[in-house]
Amino acid sequence: MIFFLKWVINFFIIPLNVFWLLIIFAFLWRNSKPKRTRNIIYFSVFWLVITGTKFVPDLLVYGLEKQYPTFMPDSSLFNKPVIVLGGGSV
């Protein structure tokens, strides 16, 4: 049961899977509900553009990176490994 739940959550985290799932629903409803089909296709393309471009992730990460100052190493840290994600890069 836990494996199945993990698989379902993992499936819906990937944006391309959600896009294809919406396209399949639109294909199944194309004759019975044309207005809903058109809306699903518009939303799926919008979803793919939003999740597939760089703008939304940058916008989400910018607020988090703005909270912390940029790391500037002093001379005592030159021989020690430091992992900095982002590090003030734009």
WOFENVEN-V426919 format. One record per helix or strand of 3 or more residues. SS is the DSSP state (@ for helix, = for strand). FROM is the first residue (numbers start at 1). TO is the last residue. Records with the same first field share a line. If there is no record, write none. Layout:
SS->FROM-TO, FROM-TO
This chain:
@->2-13, 15-28, 34-52, 55-66, 75-77
